[in-house]
Amino acid sequence: MKKTIITVQHTESEHHLNGHAGAWGNWSLTENGRNQAFEIGKWLLNEGCADGYVMYCSDLIRTVQTAEEINKTLHLTPVMSELIREVNAGEGNGKSWDWYDEHKIPAKDGYDPDYRPFQDAESDRDLWNRLKPFYEQMISNSDEKILIVSHGCALGFLQAMFMGFEFEDLAKARFSGRSGSISKFSVDNDGRVTANFINFRI
Protein backbone atom coordinates (compact mmCIF):
# COMPACT_ATOMS: atom_id res chain seq x y z
CA MET A 1 0.00 0.00 0.00
CA LYS A 2 1.24 3.48 -0.86
CA LYS A 3 1.72 5.68 2.19
CA THR A 4 2.80 9.18 3.06
CA ILE A 5 4.33 9.57 6.53
CA ILE A 6 5.09 13.01 7.96
CA THR A 7 6.83 13.46 11.31
CA VAL A 8 6.95 16.58 13.45
CA GLN A 9 9.33 17.08 16.37
CA HIS A 10 7.68 19.07 19.14
CA THR A 11 8.50 22.76 19.20
CA GLU A 12 10.33 24.87 21.80
CA SER A 13 9.69 23.59 25.31
CA GLU A 14 10.54 24.98 28.74
CA HIS A 15 13.37 22.48 29.14
CA HIS A 16 15.12 23.91 26.08
CA LEU A 17 15.61 27.14 28.02
CA ASN A 18 15.91 26.17 31.69
CA GLY A 19 18.89 23.82 31.57
CA HIS A 20 16.95 20.63 32.32
CA ALA A 21 16.66 17.27 30.59
CA GLY A 22 13.51 16.61 28.59
CA ALA A 23 13.15 12.83 28.42
CA TRP A 24 9.97 11.84 30.32
CA GLY A 25 9.88 15.15 32.19
CA ASN A 26 6.49 16.70 31.54
CA TRP A 27 7.54 20.11 30.30
CA SER A 28 5.14 22.54 28.62
CA LEU A 29 5.79 24.49 25.45
CA THR A 30 6.98 28.07 25.72
CA GLU A 31 4.84 30.79 24.17
CA ASN A 32 7.32 30.82 21.30
CA GLY A 33 6.91 27.05 21.00
CA ARG A 34 3.13 27.41 20.74
CA ASN A 35 3.55 30.00 18.00
CA GLN A 36 6.01 27.75 16.16
CA ALA A 37 3.56 24.83 16.31
CA PHE A 38 0.71 27.00 15.03
CA GLU A 39 2.85 28.05 12.06
CA ILE A 40 3.72 24.40 11.40
CA GLY A 41 0.00 23.65 11.31
CA LYS A 42 -0.51 26.27 8.60
CA TRP A 43 2.45 24.87 6.65
CA LEU A 44 1.09 21.33 6.95
CA LEU A 45 -2.26 22.53 5.63
CA ASN A 46 -0.49 23.45 2.39
CA GLU A 47 0.97 19.92 2.37
CA GLY A 48 -2.58 18.56 2.35
CA CYS A 49 -2.48 17.23 5.90
CA ALA A 50 -6.09 18.21 6.62
CA ASP A 51 -7.21 15.71 3.99
CA GLY A 52 -7.43 12.15 5.28
CA TYR A 53 -4.42 12.15 7.60
CA VAL A 54 -4.35 10.15 10.83
CA MET A 55 -2.34 11.88 13.57
CA TYR A 56 -0.37 9.88 16.16
CA CYS A 57 1.02 11.78 19.12
CA SER A 58 3.20 11.10 22.15
CA ASP A 59 1.24 11.58 25.38
CA LEU A 60 3.80 13.89 27.02
CA ILE A 61 2.61 17.47 27.53
CA ARG A 62 4.97 19.19 25.09
CA THR A 63 3.91 16.96 22.21
CA VAL A 64 0.23 17.15 23.13
CA GLN A 65 0.46 20.95 23.11
CA THR A 66 2.30 20.89 19.78
CA ALA A 67 -0.55 18.80 18.34
CA GLU A 68 -3.12 21.18 19.84
CA GLU A 69 -1.58 24.17 18.08
CA ILE A 70 -1.22 22.28 14.80
CA ASN A 71 -4.85 21.25 15.02
CA LYS A 72 -6.08 24.82 15.21
CA THR A 73 -5.52 24.54 11.46
CA LEU A 74 -5.78 20.83 10.62
CA HIS A 75 -8.60 19.81 13.00
CA LEU A 76 -7.41 16.22 13.37
CA THR A 77 -8.11 13.99 16.38
CA PRO A 78 -4.77 12.71 17.74
CA VAL A 79 -4.27 9.07 18.65
CA MET A 80 -2.14 9.17 21.80
CA SER A 81 0.62 6.62 22.21
CA GLU A 82 3.10 6.01 25.02
CA LEU A 83 5.22 4.03 22.54
CA ILE A 84 6.46 7.23 20.86
CA ARG A 85 7.48 9.05 24.03
CA GLU A 86 11.00 10.41 24.21
CA VAL A 87 13.74 8.14 25.57
CA ASN A 88 13.22 7.41 29.26
CA ALA A 89 16.11 8.81 31.33
CA GLY A 90 14.85 7.12 34.48
CA GLU A 91 16.06 8.97 37.57
CA GLY A 92 17.36 11.68 35.25
CA ASN A 93 13.94 12.56 33.82
CA GLY A 94 13.40 16.30 34.07
CA LYS A 95 16.48 16.90 36.21
CA SER A 96 18.89 19.78 35.63
CA TRP A 97 21.75 18.90 33.30
CA ASP A 98 24.22 19.72 36.09
CA TRP A 99 22.55 17.15 38.37
CA TYR A 100 22.26 14.70 35.50
CA ASP A 101 25.94 14.88 34.60
CA GLU A 102 27.01 14.62 38.25
CA HIS A 103 24.91 11.53 39.02
CA LYS A 104 24.84 9.54 35.77
CA ILE A 105 26.66 6.23 35.41
CA PRO A 106 29.98 6.86 33.59
CA ALA A 107 29.97 5.61 30.01
CA LYS A 108 32.73 3.38 28.65
CA ASP A 109 34.88 4.47 25.72
CA GLY A 110 33.23 3.86 22.36
CA TYR A 111 29.59 3.35 21.49
CA ASP A 112 27.65 0.97 23.75
CA PRO A 113 24.09 0.26 22.53
CA ASP A 114 23.16 -1.04 25.98
CA TYR A 115 24.47 1.93 27.99
CA ARG A 116 21.97 3.38 30.48
CA PRO A 117 22.84 6.65 32.24
CA PHE A 118 20.76 5.48 35.22
CA GLN A 119 19.72 2.00 36.29
CA ASP A 120 16.05 2.71 35.49
CA ALA A 121 16.74 4.51 32.18
CA GLU A 122 16.43 3.19 28.63
CA SER A 123 19.40 2.27 26.48
CA ASP A 124 19.43 2.77 22.71
CA ARG A 125 18.46 -0.88 22.34
CA ASP A 126 15.55 -0.42 24.77
CA LEU A 127 14.27 2.60 22.86
CA TRP A 128 14.58 0.82 19.50
CA ASN A 129 12.67 -2.19 20.83
CA ARG A 130 9.92 0.07 22.25
CA LEU A 131 9.50 1.91 18.95
CA LYS A 132 9.69 -1.12 16.63
CA PRO A 133 6.08 -2.31 17.21
CA PHE A 134 4.83 1.22 16.47
CA TYR A 135 6.88 1.31 13.25
CA GLU A 136 5.55 -2.08 12.20
CA GLN A 137 2.01 -0.90 12.87
CA MET A 138 2.52 2.24 10.76
CA ILE A 139 3.92 0.24 7.83
CA SER A 140 1.29 -2.52 7.91
CA ASN A 141 -1.95 -0.74 8.88
CA SER A 142 -4.52 0.65 6.43
CA ASP A 143 -3.64 4.32 7.05
CA GLU A 144 -2.42 5.84 3.79
CA LYS A 145 -1.61 9.29 5.25
CA ILE A 146 0.09 9.45 8.63
CA LEU A 147 1.24 12.41 10.74
CA ILE A 148 3.41 11.63 13.79
CA VAL A 149 4.13 14.21 16.52
CA SER A 150 6.93 13.05 18.79
CA HIS A 151 10.43 13.81 20.14
CA GLY A 152 13.98 14.09 18.84
CA CYS A 153 15.50 10.76 19.86
CA ALA A 154 12.31 8.80 19.21
CA LEU A 155 11.85 10.32 15.76
CA GLY A 156 15.52 9.81 14.90
CA PHE A 157 15.06 6.09 15.50
CA LEU A 158 11.73 5.95 13.63
CA GLN A 159 13.25 7.80 10.68
CA ALA A 160 16.06 5.22 10.63
CA MET A 161 13.46 2.44 10.57
CA PHE A 162 11.56 4.09 7.72
CA MET A 163 14.80 4.25 5.72
CA GLY A 164 15.52 0.56 6.24
CA PHE A 165 18.16 0.77 8.97
CA GLU A 166 18.69 -2.14 11.33
CA PHE A 167 19.52 -1.47 14.96
CA GLU A 168 23.17 -2.30 14.41
CA ASP A 169 23.41 0.50 11.83
CA LEU A 170 22.99 3.11 14.58
CA ALA A 171 26.61 2.53 15.56
CA LYS A 172 27.58 4.10 12.21
CA ALA A 173 24.85 6.63 11.40
CA ARG A 174 21.63 8.10 12.75
CA PHE A 175 19.24 11.01 12.24
CA SER A 176 19.06 14.00 14.57
CA GLY A 177 16.58 16.87 14.38
CA ARG A 178 15.92 20.15 16.16
CA SER A 179 12.69 21.26 17.80
CA GLY A 180 9.99 21.97 15.25
CA SER A 181 11.63 19.97 12.46
CA ILE A 182 9.49 18.18 9.88
CA SER A 183 10.23 15.09 7.80
CA LYS A 184 8.30 13.42 4.98
CA PHE A 185 8.54 9.86 3.67
CA SER A 186 6.73 8.24 0.75
CA VAL A 187 6.20 4.48 0.66
CA ASP A 188 5.52 2.86 -2.74
CA ASN A 189 3.28 -0.17 -3.27
CA ASP A 190 6.37 -2.38 -3.37
CA GLY A 191 7.54 -1.03 0.01
CA ARG A 192 10.30 1.19 -1.40
CA VAL A 193 10.73 4.30 0.76
CA THR A 194 11.72 7.76 -0.46
CA ALA A 195 12.78 10.47 1.98
CA ASN A 196 11.25 13.61 0.50
CA PHE A 197 12.92 15.71 3.20
CA ILE A 198 14.32 15.05 6.67
CA ASN A 199 14.34 17.42 9.66
CA PHE A 200 13.33 20.48 7.65
CA ARG A 201 12.38 23.62 9.58
CA ILE A 202 10.02 26.23 8.20
C-alpha positions in Angstrom: 0.0 0.0 0.0 1.2 3.5 -0.9 1.7 5.7 2.2 2.8 9.2 3.1 4.3 9.6 6.5 5.1 13.0 8.0 6.8 13.5 11.3 6.9 16.6 13.5 9.3 17.1 16.4 7.7 19.1 19.1 8.5 22.8 19.2 10.3 24.9 21.8 9.7 23.6 25.3 10.5 25.0 28.7 13.4 22.5 29.1 15.1 23.9 26.1 15.6 27.1 28.0 15.9 26.2 31.7 18.9 23.8 31.6 16.9 20.6 32.3 16.7 17.3 30.6 13.5 16.6 28.6 13.1 12.8 28.4 10.0 11.8 30.3 9.9 15.1 32.2 6.5 16.7 31.5 7.5 20.1 30.3 5.1 22.5 28.6 5.8 24.5 25.5 7.0 28.1 25.7 4.8 30.8 24.2 7.3 30.8 21.3 6.9 27.0 21.0 3.1 27.4 20.7 3.5 30.0 18.0 6.0 27.8 16.2 3.6 24.8 16.3 0.7 27.0 15.0 2.8 28.1 12.1 3.7 24.4 11.4 0.0 23.6 11.3 -0.5 26.3 8.6 2.4 24.9 6.6 1.1 21.3 6.9 -2.3 22.5 5.6 -0.5 23.5 2.4 1.0 19.9 2.4 -2.6 18.6 2.3 -2.5 17.2 5.9 -6.1 18.2 6.6 -7.2 15.7 4.0 -7.4 12.1 5.3 -4.4 12.2 7.6 -4.3 10.2 10.8 -2.3 11.9 13.6 -0.4 9.9 16.2 1.0 11.8 19.1 3.2 11.1 22.2 1.2 11.6 25.4 3.8 13.9 27.0 2.6 17.5 27.5 5.0 19.2 25.1 3.9 17.0 22.2 0.2 17.2 23.1 0.5 21.0 23.1 2.3 20.9 19.8 -0.5 18.8 18.3 -3.1 21.2 19.8 -1.6 24.2 18.1 -1.2 22.3 14.8 -4.8 21.2 15.0 -6.1 24.8 15.2 -5.5 24.5 11.5 -5.8 20.8 10.6 -8.6 19.8 13.0 -7.4 16.2 13.4 -8.1 14.0 16.4 -4.8 12.7 17.7 -4.3 9.1 18.6 -2.1 9.2 21.8 0.6 6.6 22.2 3.1 6.0 25.0 5.2 4.0 22.5 6.5 7.2 20.9 7.5 9.1 24.0 11.0 10.4 24.2 13.7 8.1 25.6 13.2 7.4 29.3 16.1 8.8 31.3 14.9 7.1 34.5 16.1 9.0 37.6 17.4 11.7 35.3 13.9 12.6 33.8 13.4 16.3 34.1 16.5 16.9 36.2 18.9 19.8 35.6 21.8 18.9 33.3 24.2 19.7 36.1 22.6 17.2 38.4 22.3 14.7 35.5 25.9 14.9 34.6 27.0 14.6 38.3 24.9 11.5 39.0 24.8 9.5 35.8 26.7 6.2 35.4 30.0 6.9 33.6 30.0 5.6 30.0 32.7 3.4 28.6 34.9 4.5 25.7 33.2 3.9 22.4 29.6 3.3 21.5 27.7 1.0 23.8 24.1 0.3 22.5 23.2 -1.0 26.0 24.5 1.9 28.0 22.0 3.4 30.5 22.8 6.6 32.2 20.8 5.5 35.2 19.7 2.0 36.3 16.0 2.7 35.5 16.7 4.5 32.2 16.4 3.2 28.6 19.4 2.3 26.5 19.4 2.8 22.7 18.5 -0.9 22.3 15.6 -0.4 24.8 14.3 2.6 22.9 14.6 0.8 19.5 12.7 -2.2 20.8 9.9 0.1 22.3 9.5 1.9 19.0 9.7 -1.1 16.6 6.1 -2.3 17.2 4.8 1.2 16.5 6.9 1.3 13.3 5.5 -2.1 12.2 2.0 -0.9 12.9 2.5 2.2 10.8 3.9 0.2 7.8 1.3 -2.5 7.9 -2.0 -0.7 8.9 -4.5 0.6 6.4 -3.6 4.3 7.0 -2.4 5.8 3.8 -1.6 9.3 5.2 0.1 9.4 8.6 1.2 12.4 10.7 3.4 11.6 13.8 4.1 14.2 16.5 6.9 13.0 18.8 10.4 13.8 20.1 14.0 14.1 18.8 15.5 10.8 19.9 12.3 8.8 19.2 11.9 10.3 15.8 15.5 9.8 14.9 15.1 6.1 15.5 11.7 6.0 13.6 13.3 7.8 10.7 16.1 5.2 10.6 13.5 2.4 10.6 11.6 4.1 7.7 14.8 4.3 5.7 15.5 0.6 6.2 18.2 0.8 9.0 18.7 -2.1 11.3 19.5 -1.5 15.0 23.2 -2.3 14.4 23.4 0.5 11.8 23.0 3.1 14.6 26.6 2.5 15.6 27.6 4.1 12.2 24.9 6.6 11.4 21.6 8.1 12.7 19.2 11.0 12.2 19.1 14.0 14.6 16.6 16.9 14.4 15.9 20.1 16.2 12.7 21.3 17.8 10.0 22.0 15.2 11.6 20.0 12.5 9.5 18.2 9.9 10.2 15.1 7.8 8.3 13.4 5.0 8.5 9.9 3.7 6.7 8.2 0.8 6.2 4.5 0.7 5.5 2.9 -2.7 3.3 -0.2 -3.3 6.4 -2.4 -3.4 7.5 -1.0 0.0 10.3 1.2 -1.4 10.7 4.3 0.8 11.7 7.8 -0.5 12.8 10.5 2.0 11.2 13.6 0.5 12.9 15.7 3.2 14.3 15.0 6.7 14.3 17.4 9.7 13.3 20.5 7.6 12.4 23.6 9.6 10.0 26.2 8.2 
